Amino acid sequence: MKTFKLLTDRLLLKSVEVSNLSEVHELLSIPEVDQYNALGIPTNKEVTNVYLQEWIDDFEMRKEFVFSIQNIANEEFMGLVSLKIGNPKYSIGSIWYKLHPDFWSKGYATESARRILKFSFEEIGLHRVEAGCAIENIGSVRVLEKIGMIKEGHKRKVLPLKTGWSDNYEFAMLEEDWK
């Protein structure tokens, strides 16, 4: 697969590759990163490799676009950001992101998520993009608000986290909101 890249002022978003295995495994293994994640910490690199291969296959089939987030200056791996395409009839996608804690609170999640919105609406041509996050995940709530997504709902006890069932906020942006 040919490498696919998106740029921002500070970031290089690059389609995930097999060579990202160690970095992705480390990221997914950090308890703070996993705190609001229903996926869980992978038990070993082979489990992470299954996720990675699925993301690579889905990218080729245009079902999900998972990008590594890298510092544009030195290509240091910072995390992941994704656009998952829903049923084409509805022209909907959903985004998610995970950053290494070393890069939290510096605007990188906001910058990468905003670039994924641009990709969603201007390059893919989606009508609607959605995102959800645990209500306790204040950092993620702030990111979604900063990029202009609208809080549309509050689902009760829908996320199976290690700490128990968590409520989830539902956010969305329409194509006309983006314009």
TIVEX-113277 format. One record per residue (C-alpha): chain; residue in three letters; z, y, x. Coordinates in nm, 3 decimals, padded with zeros to 5 digits, always signed. Last residue first. Layout:
TIVEX-113277
<site><lumvo>A</lumvo><padren>ALA</padren><z>Z</z><y>Y</y><x>X</x></site>
...
end
This chain:
TIVEX-113277
<site><lumvo>A</lumvo><padren>LYS</padren><z>+00.576</z><y>+02.518</y><x>-01.857</x></site>
<site><lumvo>A</lumvo><padren>TRP</padren><z>+00.855</z><y>+02.267</y><x>-01.800</x></site>
<site><lumvo>A</lumvo><padren>ASP</padren><z>+01.003</z><y>+02.318</y><x>-02.146</x></site>
<site><lumvo>A</lumvo><padren>GLU</padren><z>+00.655</z><y>+02.258</y><x>-02.294</x></site>
<site><lumvo>A</lumvo><padren>GLU</padren><z>+00.637</z><y>+01.920</y><x>-02.118</x></site>
<site><lumvo>A</lumvo><padren>LEU</padren><z>+00.969</z><y>+01.823</y><x>-02.267</x></site>
<site><lumvo>A</lumvo><padren>MET</padren><z>+01.294</z><y>+01.785</y><x>-02.077</x></site>
<site><lumvo>A</lumvo><padren>ALA</padren><z>+01.568</z><y>+01.536</y><x>-02.148</x></site>
<site><lumvo>A</lumvo><padren>PHE</padren><z>+01.938</z><y>+01.464</y><x>-02.096</x></site>
<site><lumvo>A</lumvo><padren>GLU</padren><z>+02.160</z><y>+01.187</y><x>-02.235</x></site>
<site><lumvo>A</lumvo><padren>TYR</padren><z>+02.530</z><y>+01.193</y><x>-02.146</x></site>
<site><lumvo>A</lumvo><padren>ASN</padren><z>+02.696</z><y>+00.855</y><x>-02.105</x></site>
<site><lumvo>A</lumvo><padren>ASP</padren><z>+03.036</z><y>+00.718</y><x>-02.204</x></site>
<site><lumvo>A</lumvo><padren>SER</padren><z>+03.185</z><y>+00.459</y><x>-01.972</x></site>
<site><lumvo>A</lumvo><padren>TRP</padren><z>+03.287</z><y>+00.097</y><x>-02.025</x></site>
<site><lumvo>A</lumvo><padren>GLY</padren><z>+03.525</z><y>-00.031</y><x>-01.762</x></site>
<site><lumvo>A</lumvo><padren>THR</padren><z>+03.626</z><y>+00.076</y><x>-01.409</x></site>
<site><lumvo>A</lumvo><padren>LYS</padren><z>+03.360</z><y>-00.144</y><x>-01.251</x></site>
<site><lumvo>A</lumvo><padren>LEU</padren><z>+03.102</z><y>+00.026</y><x>-01.472</x></site>
<site><lumvo>A</lumvo><padren>PRO</padren><z>+02.931</z><y>-00.112</y><x>-01.784</x></site>
<site><lumvo>A</lumvo><padren>LEU</padren><z>+02.763</z><y>+00.203</y><x>-01.922</x></site>
<site><lumvo>A</lumvo><padren>VAL</padren><z>+02.736</z><y>+00.234</y><x>-02.303</x></site>
<site><lumvo>A</lumvo><padren>LYS</padren><z>+03.090</z><y>+00.332</y><x>-02.401</x></site>
<site><lumvo>A</lumvo><padren>ARG</padren><z>+02.992</z><y>+00.618</y><x>-02.632</x></site>
<site><lumvo>A</lumvo><padren>LYS</padren><z>+02.654</z><y>+00.781</y><x>-02.608</x></site>
<site><lumvo>A</lumvo><padren>HIS</padren><z>+02.657</z><y>+01.161</y><x>-02.586</x></site>
<site><lumvo>A</lumvo><padren>GLY</padren><z>+02.335</z><y>+01.338</y><x>-02.667</x></site>
<site><lumvo>A</lumvo><padren>GLU</padren><z>+02.068</z><y>+01.592</y><x>-02.610</x></site>
<site><lumvo>A</lumvo><padren>LYS</padren><z>+02.178</z><y>+01.769</y><x>-02.292</x></site>
<site><lumvo>A</lumvo><padren>ILE</padren><z>+01.872</z><y>+01.973</y><x>-02.200</x></site>
<site><lumvo>A</lumvo><padren>MET</padren><z>+01.712</z><y>+01.942</y><x>-01.856</x></site>
<site><lumvo>A</lumvo><padren>GLY</padren><z>+01.664</z><y>+02.266</y><x>-01.670</x></site>
<site><lumvo>A</lumvo><padren>ILE</padren><z>+01.681</z><y>+02.149</y><x>-01.309</x></site>
<site><lumvo>A</lumvo><padren>LYS</padren><z>+02.029</z><y>+02.301</y><x>-01.278</x></site>
<site><lumvo>A</lumvo><padren>GLU</padren><z>+02.156</z><y>+02.112</y><x>-01.586</x></site>
<site><lumvo>A</lumvo><padren>LEU</padren><z>+02.046</z><y>+01.776</y><x>-01.447</x></site>
<site><lumvo>A</lumvo><padren>VAL</padren><z>+02.203</z><y>+01.851</y><x>-01.109</x></site>
<site><lumvo>A</lumvo><padren>ARG</padren><z>+02.528</z><y>+01.968</y><x>-01.270</x></site>
<site><lumvo>A</lumvo><padren>VAL</padren><z>+02.560</z><y>+01.649</y><x>-01.477</x></site>
<site><lumvo>A</lumvo><padren>SER</padren><z>+02.495</z><y>+01.449</y><x>-01.159</x></site>
<site><lumvo>A</lumvo><padren>GLY</padren><z>+02.779</z><y>+01.620</y><x>-00.976</x></site>
<site><lumvo>A</lumvo><padren>ILE</padren><z>+03.014</z><y>+01.585</y><x>-01.275</x></site>
<site><lumvo>A</lumvo><padren>ASN</padren><z>+02.977</z><y>+01.208</y><x>-01.294</x></site>
<site><lumvo>A</lumvo><padren>GLU</padren><z>+03.260</z><y>+01.162</y><x>-01.545</x></site>
<site><lumvo>A</lumvo><padren>ILE</padren><z>+03.014</z><y>+01.182</y><x>-01.836</x></site>
<site><lumvo>A</lumvo><padren>ALA</padren><z>+02.822</z><y>+00.889</y><x>-01.689</x></site>
<site><lumvo>A</lumvo><padren>CYS</padren><z>+02.460</z><y>+00.987</y><x>-01.642</x></site>
<site><lumvo>A</lumvo><padren>GLY</padren><z>+02.133</z><y>+00.977</y><x>-01.828</x></site>
<site><lumvo>A</lumvo><padren>ALA</padren><z>+01.788</z><y>+01.109</y><x>-01.758</x></site>
<site><lumvo>A</lumvo><padren>GLU</padren><z>+01.478</z><y>+01.170</y><x>-01.968</x></site>
<site><lumvo>A</lumvo><padren>VAL</padren><z>+01.128</z><y>+01.304</y><x>-01.908</x></site>
<site><lumvo>A</lumvo><padren>ARG</padren><z>+00.893</z><y>+01.390</y><x>-02.193</x></site>
<site><lumvo>A</lumvo><padren>HIS</padren><z>+00.518</z><y>+01.455</y><x>-02.242</x></site>
<site><lumvo>A</lumvo><padren>LEU</padren><z>+00.403</z><y>+01.300</y><x>-01.914</x></site>
<site><lumvo>A</lumvo><padren>GLY</padren><z>+00.095</z><y>+01.423</y><x>-01.730</x></site>
<site><lumvo>A</lumvo><padren>ILE</padren><z>+00.131</z><y>+01.220</y><x>-01.409</x></site>
<site><lumvo>A</lumvo><padren>GLU</padren><z>+00.058</z><y>+01.512</y><x>-01.175</x></site>
<site><lumvo>A</lumvo><padren>GLU</padren><z>+00.185</z><y>+01.822</y><x>-01.353</x></site>
<site><lumvo>A</lumvo><padren>PHE</padren><z>+00.453</z><y>+01.679</y><x>-01.582</x></site>
<site><lumvo>A</lumvo><padren>SER</padren><z>+00.605</z><y>+01.392</y><x>-01.390</x></site>
<site><lumvo>A</lumvo><padren>PHE</padren><z>+00.527</z><y>+01.523</y><x>-01.039</x></site>
<site><lumvo>A</lumvo><padren>LYS</padren><z>+00.689</z><y>+01.858</y><x>-01.128</x></site>
<site><lumvo>A</lumvo><padren>LEU</padren><z>+00.987</z><y>+01.670</y><x>-01.270</x></site>
<site><lumvo>A</lumvo><padren>ILE</padren><z>+01.004</z><y>+01.462</y><x>-00.950</x></site>
<site><lumvo>A</lumvo><padren>ARG</padren><z>+01.010</z><y>+01.785</y><x>-00.747</x></site>
<site><lumvo>A</lumvo><padren>ARG</padren><z>+01.304</z><y>+01.912</y><x>-00.957</x></site>
<site><lumvo>A</lumvo><padren>ALA</padren><z>+01.486</z><y>+01.583</y><x>-00.893</x></site>
<site><lumvo>A</lumvo><padren>SER</padren><z>+01.431</z><y>+01.619</y><x>-00.516</x></site>
<site><lumvo>A</lumvo><padren>GLU</padren><z>+01.557</z><y>+01.978</y><x>-00.504</x></site>
<site><lumvo>A</lumvo><padren>THR</padren><z>+01.856</z><y>+01.911</y><x>-00.730</x></site>
<site><lumvo>A</lumvo><padren>ALA</padren><z>+01.955</z><y>+01.601</y><x>-00.533</x></site>
<site><lumvo>A</lumvo><padren>TYR</padren><z>+01.919</z><y>+01.798</y><x>-00.208</x></site>
<site><lumvo>A</lumvo><padren>GLY</padren><z>+02.123</z><y>+02.099</y><x>-00.323</x></site>
<site><lumvo>A</lumvo><padren>LYS</padren><z>+02.389</z><y>+02.072</y><x>-00.053</x></site>
<site><lumvo>A</lumvo><padren>SER</padren><z>+02.673</z><y>+01.927</y><x>-00.261</x></site>
<site><lumvo>A</lumvo><padren>TRP</padren><z>+02.614</z><y>+01.568</y><x>-00.144</x></site>
<site><lumvo>A</lumvo><padren>PHE</padren><z>+02.422</z><y>+01.499</y><x>+00.177</x></site>
<site><lumvo>A</lumvo><padren>ASP</padren><z>+02.684</z><y>+01.304</y><x>+00.374</x></site>
<site><lumvo>A</lumvo><padren>PRO</padren><z>+02.757</z><y>+01.120</y><x>+00.046</x></site>
<site><lumvo>A</lumvo><padren>HIS</padren><z>+02.420</z><y>+00.937</y><x>+00.074</x></site>
<site><lumvo>A</lumvo><padren>LEU</padren><z>+02.209</z><y>+01.034</y><x>-00.224</x></site>
<site><lumvo>A</lumvo><padren>LYS</padren><z>+02.109</z><y>+00.838</y><x>-00.532</x></site>
<site><lumvo>A</lumvo><padren>TYR</padren><z>+01.856</z><y>+00.955</y><x>-00.788</x></site>
<site><lumvo>A</lumvo><padren>TRP</padren><z>+01.735</z><y>+00.866</y><x>-01.136</x></site>
<site><lumvo>A</lumvo><padren>ILE</padren><z>+01.448</z><y>+00.979</y><x>-01.356</x></site>
<site><lumvo>A</lumvo><padren>SER</padren><z>+01.308</z><y>+00.861</y><x>-01.686</x></site>
<site><lumvo>A</lumvo><padren>GLY</padren><z>+00.952</z><y>+00.874</y><x>-01.812</x></site>
<site><lumvo>A</lumvo><padren>ILE</padren><z>+00.793</z><y>+00.923</y><x>-02.150</x></site>
<site><lumvo>A</lumvo><padren>SER</padren><z>+00.428</z><y>+00.938</y><x>-02.257</x></site>
<site><lumvo>A</lumvo><padren>TYR</padren><z>+00.507</z><y>+00.772</y><x>-02.594</x></site>
<site><lumvo>A</lumvo><padren>LYS</padren><z>+00.205</z><y>+00.538</y><x>-02.602</x></site>
<site><lumvo>A</lumvo><padren>PRO</padren><z>+00.251</z><y>+00.476</y><x>-02.227</x></site>
<site><lumvo>A</lumvo><padren>ASN</padren><z>+00.579</z><y>+00.287</y><x>-02.293</x></site>
<site><lumvo>A</lumvo><padren>GLY</padren><z>+00.816</z><y>+00.405</y><x>-02.023</x></site>
<site><lumvo>A</lumvo><padren>ILE</padren><z>+00.740</z><y>+00.521</y><x>-01.670</x></site>
<site><lumvo>A</lumvo><padren>LYS</padren><z>+01.027</z><y>+00.518</y><x>-01.421</x></site>
<site><lumvo>A</lumvo><padren>LEU</padren><z>+01.049</z><y>+00.823</y><x>-01.195</x></site>
<site><lumvo>A</lumvo><padren>SER</padren><z>+01.271</z><y>+00.771</y><x>-00.896</x></site>
<site><lumvo>A</lumvo><padren>VAL</padren><z>+01.480</z><y>+00.937</y><x>-00.627</x></site>
<site><lumvo>A</lumvo><padren>LEU</padren><z>+01.639</z><y>+00.772</y><x>-00.324</x></site>
<site><lumvo>A</lumvo><padren>GLY</padren><z>+01.869</z><y>+00.878</y><x>-00.042</x></site>
<site><lumvo>A</lumvo><padren>MET</padren><z>+01.908</z><y>+01.085</y><x>+00.274</x></site>
<site><lumvo>A</lumvo><padren>PHE</padren><z>+01.688</z><y>+00.912</y><x>+00.532</x></site>
<site><lumvo>A</lumvo><padren>GLU</padren><z>+01.631</z><y>+01.137</y><x>+00.835</x></site>
<site><lumvo>A</lumvo><padren>GLU</padren><z>+01.264</z><y>+01.242</y><x>+00.858</x></site>
<site><lumvo>A</lumvo><padren>ASN</padren><z>+01.352</z><y>+01.502</y><x>+01.128</x></site>
<site><lumvo>A</lumvo><padren>ALA</padren><z>+01.238</z><y>+01.834</y><x>+00.984</x></site>
<site><lumvo>A</lumvo><padren>ILE</padren><z>+01.138</z><y>+01.720</y><x>+00.634</x></site>
<site><lumvo>A</lumvo><padren>ASN</padren><z>+01.480</z><y>+01.562</y><x>+00.573</x></site>
<site><lumvo>A</lumvo><padren>GLN</padren><z>+01.405</z><y>+01.244</y><x>+00.383</x></site>
<site><lumvo>A</lumvo><padren>ILE</padren><z>+01.440</z><y>+01.127</y><x>+00.025</x></site>
<site><lumvo>A</lumvo><padren>SER</padren><z>+01.296</z><y>+00.778</y><x>-00.017</x></site>
<site><lumvo>A</lumvo><padren>PHE</padren><z>+01.076</z><y>+00.756</y><x>-00.322</x></site>
<site><lumvo>A</lumvo><padren>VAL</padren><z>+01.071</z><y>+00.515</y><x>-00.615</x></site>
<site><lumvo>A</lumvo><padren>PHE</padren><z>+00.775</z><y>+00.556</y><x>-00.854</x></site>
<site><lumvo>A</lumvo><padren>GLU</padren><z>+00.809</z><y>+00.313</y><x>-01.140</x></site>
<site><lumvo>A</lumvo><padren>LYS</padren><z>+00.541</z><y>+00.153</y><x>-01.357</x></site>
<site><lumvo>A</lumvo><padren>ARG</padren><z>+00.242</z><y>+00.279</y><x>-01.157</x></site>
<site><lumvo>A</lumvo><padren>MET</padren><z>+00.136</z><y>-00.081</y><x>-01.072</x></site>
<site><lumvo>A</lumvo><padren>GLU</padren><z>+00.153</z><y>-00.003</y><x>-00.698</x></site>
<site><lumvo>A</lumvo><padren>PHE</padren><z>+00.489</z><y>+00.171</y><x>-00.748</x></site>
<site><lumvo>A</lumvo><padren>ASP</padren><z>+00.616</z><y>-00.127</y><x>-00.950</x></site>
<site><lumvo>A</lumvo><padren>ASP</padren><z>+00.533</z><y>-00.363</y><x>-00.661</x></site>
<site><lumvo>A</lumvo><padren>ILE</padren><z>+00.715</z><y>-00.140</y><x>-00.410</x></site>
<site><lumvo>A</lumvo><padren>TRP</padren><z>+01.015</z><y>-00.102</y><x>-00.642</x></site>
<site><lumvo>A</lumvo><padren>GLU</padren><z>+01.028</z><y>-00.479</y><x>-00.700</x></site>
<site><lumvo>A</lumvo><padren>GLN</padren><z>+01.010</z><y>-00.539</y><x>-00.325</x></site>
<site><lumvo>A</lumvo><padren>LEU</padren><z>+01.299</z><y>-00.298</y><x>-00.270</x></site>
<site><lumvo>A</lumvo><padren>TYR</padren><z>+01.516</z><y>-00.454</y><x>-00.539</x></site>
<site><lumvo>A</lumvo><padren>VAL</padren><z>+01.457</z><y>-00.805</y><x>-00.394</x></site>
<site><lumvo>A</lumvo><padren>ASN</padren><z>+01.522</z><y>-00.667</y><x>-00.043</x></site>
<site><lumvo>A</lumvo><padren>THR</padren><z>+01.859</z><y>-00.536</y><x>-00.160</x></site>
<site><lumvo>A</lumvo><padren>VAL</padren><z>+01.954</z><y>-00.890</y><x>-00.263</x></site>
<site><lumvo>A</lumvo><padren>GLU</padren><z>+01.838</z><y>-01.023</y><x>+00.076</x></site>
<site><lumvo>A</lumvo><padren>LYS</padren><z>+02.034</z><y>-00.748</y><x>+00.250</x></site>
<site><lumvo>A</lumvo><padren>ASN</padren><z>+02.363</z><y>-00.884</y><x>+00.116</x></site>
<site><lumvo>A</lumvo><padren>THR</padren><z>+02.604</z><y>-00.876</y><x>-00.181</x></site>
<site><lumvo>A</lumvo><padren>PRO</padren><z>+02.432</z><y>-00.576</y><x>-00.338</x></site>
<site><lumvo>A</lumvo><padren>ILE</padren><z>+02.678</z><y>-00.320</y><x>-00.476</x></site>
<site><lumvo>A</lumvo><padren>GLY</padren><z>+02.654</z><y>-00.286</y><x>-00.853</x></site>
<site><lumvo>A</lumvo><padren>LEU</padren><z>+02.359</z><y>-00.199</y><x>-01.075</x></site>
<site><lumvo>A</lumvo><padren>ALA</padren><z>+02.575</z><y>-00.020</y><x>-01.337</x></site>
<site><lumvo>A</lumvo><padren>ASN</padren><z>+02.606</z><y>+00.283</y><x>-01.111</x></site>
<site><lumvo>A</lumvo><padren>TYR</padren><z>+02.873</z><y>+00.548</y><x>-01.162</x></site>
<site><lumvo>A</lumvo><padren>GLN</padren><z>+03.089</z><y>+00.453</y><x>-00.861</x></site>
<site><lumvo>A</lumvo><padren>ASP</padren><z>+02.804</z><y>+00.292</y><x>-00.664</x></site>
<site><lumvo>A</lumvo><padren>VAL</padren><z>+02.739</z><y>+00.594</y><x>-00.443</x></site>
<site><lumvo>A</lumvo><padren>GLU</padren><z>+03.113</z><y>+00.629</y><x>-00.377</x></site>
<site><lumvo>A</lumvo><padren>PRO</padren><z>+03.138</z><y>+00.254</y><x>-00.296</x></site>
<site><lumvo>A</lumvo><padren>ILE</padren><z>+02.860</z><y>+00.272</y><x>-00.031</x></site>
<site><lumvo>A</lumvo><padren>SER</padren><z>+02.660</z><y>-00.051</y><x>-00.037</x></site>
<site><lumvo>A</lumvo><padren>LEU</padren><z>+02.355</z><y>+00.095</y><x>-00.215</x></site>
<site><lumvo>A</lumvo><padren>LEU</padren><z>+02.308</z><y>+00.349</y><x>+00.066</x></site>
<site><lumvo>A</lumvo><padren>GLU</padren><z>+02.349</z><y>+00.090</y><x>+00.345</x></site>
<site><lumvo>A</lumvo><padren>HIS</padren><z>+02.100</z><y>-00.144</y><x>+00.175</x></site>
<site><lumvo>A</lumvo><padren>VAL</padren><z>+01.852</z><y>+00.142</y><x>+00.130</x></site>
<site><lumvo>A</lumvo><padren>GLU</padren><z>+01.878</z><y>+00.238</y><x>+00.497</x></site>
<site><lumvo>A</lumvo><padren>SER</padren><z>+01.843</z><y>-00.122</y><x>+00.618</x></site>
<site><lumvo>A</lumvo><padren>LEU</padren><z>+01.548</z><y>-00.198</y><x>+00.387</x></site>
<site><lumvo>A</lumvo><padren>ASN</padren><z>+01.349</z><y>+00.123</y><x>+00.444</x></site>
<site><lumvo>A</lumvo><padren>SER</padren><z>+01.089</z><y>-00.056</y><x>+00.662</x></site>
<site><lumvo>A</lumvo><padren>VAL</padren><z>+00.982</z><y>-00.252</y><x>+00.353</x></site>
<site><lumvo>A</lumvo><padren>GLU</padren><z>+00.854</z><y>+00.078</y><x>+00.213</x></site>
<site><lumvo>A</lumvo><padren>VAL</padren><z>+00.969</z><y>+00.333</y><x>-00.040</x></site>
<site><lumvo>A</lumvo><padren>SER</padren><z>+00.715</z><y>+00.598</y><x>-00.139</x></site>
<site><lumvo>A</lumvo><padren>LYS</padren><z>+00.796</z><y>+00.919</y><x>+00.049</x></site>
<site><lumvo>A</lumvo><padren>LEU</padren><z>+00.974</z><y>+01.229</y><x>-00.072</x></site>
<site><lumvo>A</lumvo><padren>LEU</padren><z>+00.983</z><y>+01.473</y><x>+00.221</x></site>
<site><lumvo>A</lumvo><padren>LEU</padren><z>+01.242</z><y>+01.742</y><x>+00.180</x></site>
<site><lumvo>A</lumvo><padren>ARG</padren><z>+01.328</z><y>+02.096</y><x>+00.286</x></site>
<site><lumvo>A</lumvo><padren>ASP</padren><z>+01.075</z><y>+02.321</y><x>+00.112</x></site>
<site><lumvo>A</lumvo><padren>THR</padren><z>+00.955</z><y>+02.039</y><x>-00.111</x></site>
<site><lumvo>A</lumvo><padren>LEU</padren><z>+00.700</z><y>+01.770</y><x>-00.037</x></site>
<site><lumvo>A</lumvo><padren>LEU</padren><z>+00.562</z><y>+01.461</y><x>-00.213</x></site>
<site><lumvo>A</lumvo><padren>LYS</padren><z>+00.426</z><y>+01.163</y><x>-00.023</x></site>
<site><lumvo>A</lumvo><padren>PHE</padren><z>+00.250</z><y>+00.834</y><x>-00.104</x></site>
<site><lumvo>A</lumvo><padren>THR</padren><z>+00.217</z><y>+00.574</y><x>+00.172</x></site>
<site><lumvo>A</lumvo><padren>LYS</padren><z>-00.084</z><y>+00.347</y><x>+00.123</x></site>
<site><lumvo>A</lumvo><padren>MET</padren><z>+00.000</z><y>+00.000</y><x>+00.000</x></site>
end
